[in-house]
């Protein structure tokens, strides 16, 4: 089957335009003076007036926009704390800015300390002035009070801060967040469709996905990964009767529906219609891995997140915030390319980091992962035979059209 080259747009209802309530703020850029520090209050800072750029002149300042419900923000805290500790006796100041109330932030900090001043921007004025539409979002200001970089927190290194202290420019790509996990920061709403489903060819690149109220974006995805998302089953459990169309696609849903499962239903119907997919579930007895709870240790800690979650992997590591054990099993399936059955009976959500040795080729030996799970998280993983739910995909001969409206 050939890869579709056209743009397939399915629209099930008329589009409506909503007027914006305020003019869009100009987003500051590297090389410019930063907007004022319009904080309502600040925690973990010396007593006295609220900080200003005039008072901070002569220091390198790292502004970190974050929230207690933001999984990627929480995942970045250890990295920022490490930097803050290394530069605690030098003219470097970290200010973590949230639009949440003190009564929300204070209990979080008791469980997950942040080695920075905590700025409270409850009227969201700084989020607006700094053009923050997704978090985490990092703005670095040099000793002369000029923006040196706008980037992602884990992209900022010790070497970058040393260069700034030495009066050098730093090579950090502005807004270097395209392939990094972010969550919407509740920016000013833009005019939107009442209902829209878009499937279009993509330029490829790192796959990314995001979801928020009434929205689902999957960019740079193969059809296999899209099927995995819309049917809610790991790609290792998908069986096809022929090769899937090659190439990369963007899948976009816009709706006033707030139920994520219903949004995925719309995506599933669009994928079925566009690519000629028929699918059904079958249970087959097959080789798998079974995960059981041995003696979970302190590294498998209950989450500190107040809502959001984050999971990232690569290079022999899996970093998780507010993640269930069933989600861990899903990730292990993708790494091991074999079904992983969760028999732990653990129902909480956890924050943890899992590290193991990878081959130079990037492949993982099952024994290495088994050893890491046991030693670091107290979980047991063993080969077994189990009935496994599979999704069988039958592709018709129908080719996606250049454009299709519904």
C-alpha positions in Angstrom: 0.0 0.0 0.0 1.4 3.4 -0.9 1.9 6.2 1.6 -0.8 8.9 1.3 0.6 12.2 0.0 -2.4 14.4 0.4 -3.9 16.0 3.4 -7.0 14.3 4.8 -9.3 16.6 6.7 -12.5 15.3 8.3 -14.8 17.9 9.6 -18.0 16.8 11.4 -19.4 20.2 12.4 -19.2 23.8 11.4 -16.3 25.9 12.8 -17.0 28.8 15.1 -14.8 31.7 15.9 -14.4 33.0 19.4 -13.1 36.6 20.0 -9.9 36.9 22.0 -10.3 38.8 25.3 -7.0 40.6 25.2 -4.2 41.6 22.8 -1.5 39.0 22.5 1.6 39.9 24.5 5.0 40.2 22.7 7.2 37.3 23.6 10.6 38.3 24.8 13.7 36.9 23.0 17.3 36.3 23.7 19.3 39.5 23.5 16.5 41.6 24.9 15.8 42.9 28.3 13.4 40.7 30.3 9.9 42.0 31.3 9.6 43.0 35.0 9.5 40.5 37.8 5.8 41.0 38.6 5.5 38.5 41.5 2.8 38.8 44.2 5.0 37.1 46.8 8.0 34.9 47.2 8.9 31.9 49.3 12.3 30.6 50.5 13.9 34.0 49.9 15.5 36.5 52.3 13.1 38.9 53.9 12.7 42.3 52.3 11.3 43.8 49.1 10.3 41.5 46.3 13.1 40.9 43.8 13.6 43.3 40.8 16.0 43.2 37.9 17.8 46.2 39.4 18.4 44.4 42.6 19.6 41.3 40.8 22.0 43.1 38.5 25.4 41.4 38.6 23.8 37.9 39.0 23.0 35.2 36.5 19.3 34.5 37.0 17.5 31.3 36.0 13.7 31.7 35.9 11.9 28.4 35.9 8.2 28.5 35.1 6.5 25.3 36.6 3.6 23.9 38.5 3.0 21.2 41.1 0.6 19.4 38.7 3.1 19.4 35.8 4.9 16.0 35.4 7.7 17.2 33.2 8.4 20.1 35.6 8.7 17.7 38.6 11.0 15.4 36.5 13.3 18.4 35.9 13.6 19.3 39.6 16.6 17.1 40.4 18.6 18.6 37.5 17.8 22.1 38.6 18.6 21.3 42.3 21.9 19.9 41.3 22.8 23.1 39.4 21.6 25.3 42.2 23.7 23.4 44.7 26.8 23.7 42.5 26.5 27.4 42.2 25.1 28.3 45.7 28.3 30.2 46.6 28.4 32.1 43.3 26.3 35.0 41.9 23.7 32.7 40.4 20.0 32.9 41.5 17.3 30.4 40.7 13.7 31.6 40.8 11.0 29.0 40.3 7.7 30.7 39.2 4.3 29.2 39.5 0.8 30.6 39.2 -0.5 28.4 42.0 -1.4 29.6 45.5 0.9 29.3 48.5 -1.5 26.7 50.2 -0.9 24.4 47.2 2.9 25.0 46.8 4.0 24.8 50.4 2.8 21.1 51.1 4.4 20.1 47.8 7.8 21.6 48.7 7.8 19.7 52.0 7.7 16.5 49.9 9.8 17.6 47.0 12.2 20.4 47.9 13.2 22.9 45.2 16.5 24.7 45.9 15.4 28.1 44.6 13.3 31.1 45.5 9.7 30.3 44.8 7.9 33.1 43.1 4.1 33.2 43.2 2.5 34.7 40.1 -1.1 34.0 41.0 -2.5 36.6 38.6 -0.5 35.0 35.7 1.0 38.3 34.7 4.5 37.0 34.4 3.4 33.9 32.5 1.7 36.3 30.0 4.6 38.9 29.9 7.1 36.1 29.2 5.0 34.4 26.6 4.8 31.1 28.5 2.4 28.8 26.7 3.9 25.5 27.9 5.8 24.4 31.0 8.4 23.7 32.0 9.9 26.8 30.5 13.3 28.3 31.4 14.5 31.8 30.9 18.2 32.6 31.6 19.2 36.2 32.2 22.9 37.2 32.3 24.7 39.5 34.8 24.0 42.6 32.7 20.2 41.9 32.9 19.8 40.7 29.3 18.1 37.4 28.3 20.8 34.9 27.4 18.6 32.0 26.5 15.0 30.7 26.5 15.1 26.9 26.7 14.1 23.7 28.4 15.4 23.1 32.0 17.4 20.0 31.4 19.1 21.6 28.4 20.8 24.1 30.8 24.2 22.8 32.0 26.9 23.7 34.5 29.1 24.7 31.5 26.5 27.2 30.3 26.4 28.9 33.7 30.2 29.0 34.0 30.3 30.7 30.6 27.8 33.3 31.6 29.7 34.0 34.8 32.8 34.5 32.7 31.0 37.0 30.5 30.7 34.7 27.5 27.7 34.1 25.3 26.0 30.6 25.5 24.9 28.4 22.6 21.4 27.4 23.7 18.8 27.3 21.0 15.9 29.6 21.8 12.7 27.7 22.6 14.5 24.4 22.3 11.4 22.5 23.4 10.0 20.9 20.3 10.9 17.4 21.2 10.6 17.8 24.9 7.6 17.0 27.1 5.6 20.1 28.0 2.0 20.7 29.2 -0.2 23.8 28.3 0.2 26.7 30.7 -3.4 27.9 30.3 -2.5 30.7 27.9 -5.1 33.0 26.3 -7.5 30.8 24.3 -7.3 31.2 20.5 -10.2 30.9 18.0 -10.9 27.2 17.6 -13.2 24.8 15.8 -16.2 23.3 17.5 -15.2 20.0 16.1 -12.2 19.0 13.9 -10.3 15.9 13.0 -7.1 16.2 10.9 -4.8 13.5 9.5 -2.0 14.8 7.4 1.5 13.7 6.2 4.2 14.9 8.6 7.8 15.9 8.0 8.8 13.2 10.5 11.3 13.9 13.3 10.8 13.0 17.0 7.3 11.8 17.7 5.5 13.9 20.2 2.1 13.8 21.7 0.0 16.1 24.0 -3.5 16.2 25.3 -5.5 18.8 27.1 -9.2 19.6 27.6 -10.9 18.7 24.3 -7.6 18.4 22.4 -5.3 15.5 21.3 -2.2 16.1 19.2 0.1 13.2 17.9 2.9 14.6 15.7 5.4 12.7 13.6 3.8 9.3 14.3 3.8 6.1 12.3 0.4 4.6 11.7 1.3 1.7 14.1 1.8 4.2 17.0 -1.5 6.0 16.1 -3.3 2.6 16.2 -1.7 1.9 19.6 -3.1 5.3 20.9 -6.6 5.2 19.6 -7.2 1.5 20.5 -5.4 1.8 23.8 -3.1 -1.2 23.3 0.6 -1.5 23.2 2.1 -1.7 19.7 3.8 -5.0 20.7 0.3 -6.5 20.8 -0.8 -5.4 17.4 -0.9 -8.0 14.6 -1.5 -7.0 11.0 -2.3 -9.1 7.9 -0.1 -6.9 5.7 2.5 -4.1 5.9 1.1 -0.9 7.2 1.5 2.3 5.1 4.9 3.8 5.6 5.7 7.3 6.5 4.9 9.8 9.3 1.6 11.5 10.1 0.1 14.1 12.3 -3.2 13.2 14.0 -5.1 16.2 15.5 -8.4 16.2 17.4 -10.3 19.4 18.4 -13.6 19.0 20.1 -15.7 20.3 23.0 -15.8 16.8 24.4 -13.8 16.5 27.6 -13.8 12.7 28.0 -10.4 11.4 26.7 -11.8 8.0 25.8 -14.5 9.6 23.6 -11.8 11.8 22.0 -9.8 8.6 21.2 -13.0 7.1 19.7 -13.2 10.0 17.2 -9.5 9.4 16.3 -10.1 5.7 15.9 -13.0 6.3 13.5 -11.0 8.7 11.5 -8.0 6.3 11.2 -10.3 3.4 10.2 -12.0 5.5 7.5 -8.8 7.0 6.2 -6.6 3.9 6.0 -9.3 1.2 5.5 -8.7 -0.4 8.9 -10.8 -3.2 10.3 -9.8 -4.4 13.8 -10.8 -6.9 16.4 -9.5 -8.4 19.6 -8.2 -11.9 20.1 -6.7 -13.7 23.1 -3.8 -16.0 22.4 -1.5 -18.0 24.7 2.0 -16.7 24.2 5.4 -16.0 25.8 5.5 -12.9 28.0 7.0 -11.4 31.1 5.2 -11.3 34.4 5.8 -8.5 36.8 5.2 -9.1 40.5 5.7 -7.1 43.7 8.6 -8.4 45.8 9.5 -5.9 48.4 9.1 -2.4 46.9 11.8 -0.2 48.3 12.2 3.5 49.0 12.9 4.3 45.3 9.4 3.4 44.4 8.0 6.4 46.2 4.3 7.6 46.1 4.1 10.6 43.8 4.4 14.2 44.9 2.6 15.5 41.8 -0.7 17.3 42.4 -2.1 16.1 39.1 0.1 15.8 36.0 2.4 12.9 35.0 5.5 12.5 33.0 7.4 9.5 31.5 10.6 9.7 29.5 13.1 7.0 28.4 16.3 6.7 26.5 19.9 5.7 27.0 19.2 3.0 29.6 17.0 5.1 31.8 13.3 5.5 32.5 12.2 8.6 34.4 8.7 8.6 35.8 6.5 11.1 37.7 3.0 10.2 38.9 3.1 6.9 37.0 1.1 3.7 37.7 2.6 0.2 37.6 0.4 -0.6 34.7 2.0 2.3 32.8 5.4 1.0 33.8 4.5 -2.4 32.3 3.4 -0.7 29.1 6.9 1.0 28.8 8.7 -2.2 29.6 6.7 -3.9 26.8 8.1 -1.3 24.3 11.6 -1.8 25.6 11.5 -5.6 25.6 9.3 -6.0 22.5 7.3 -8.6 24.4 4.0 -8.5 26.5 4.5 -7.6 30.2 1.7 -8.7 32.5 1.2 -6.6 35.6 0.5 -9.0 38.6 1.8 -6.7 41.3 -1.6 -5.6 42.6 0.0 -2.2 43.3 -2.6 0.6 42.7 -0.8 3.8 43.7 1.0 6.2 41.4 4.8 6.6 41.9 7.8 8.8 41.2 11.0 6.9 40.3 14.0 6.6 38.1 15.1 3.2 36.7 18.6 2.8 35.3 20.1 -0.2 33.4 23.0 -1.0 31.1 22.1 -0.9 27.4 24.1 -2.4 24.5 26.0 0.0 22.2 23.3 -0.6 19.7 20.7 0.8 22.1 19.1 -2.6 22.7 18.3 -3.9 26.1 19.1 -7.4 27.4 16.2 -8.7 29.4 18.5 -9.8 32.2 19.8 -6.3 32.7 16.3 -4.9 33.0 15.2 -7.7 35.4 18.2 -7.0 37.6 17.5 -3.2 37.6 13.8 -3.7 38.5 14.7 -6.0 41.4 17.6 -3.9 42.8 16.1 -0.4 42.3 12.4 -0.8 42.7 11.9 -4.1 44.4 9.8 -5.6 41.6 10.2 -9.0 40.1 10.1 -9.7 36.3 10.2 -13.2 35.0 9.4 -15.1 31.7 6.1 -16.9 31.6 3.3 -18.1 29.3 0.0 -16.2 29.7 -3.1 -15.5 27.7 -2.5 -12.1 26.0 -5.1 -9.8 24.5 -4.0 -8.9 20.9 -5.4 -6.4 18.4 -5.7 -7.9 14.9 -5.7 -5.3 12.1 -7.1 -6.1 8.7 -6.3 -3.6 6.0 -8.6 -3.3 3.0 -7.3 -2.3 -0.4 -8.8 1.1 -0.1 -6.2 3.9 -0.6 -6.6 7.1 1.4 -7.8 9.9 -0.9 -6.1 13.3 -1.5 -8.8 15.0 0.7 -11.9 13.8 2.3 -14.6 15.7 4.2 -17.3 14.3 6.4 
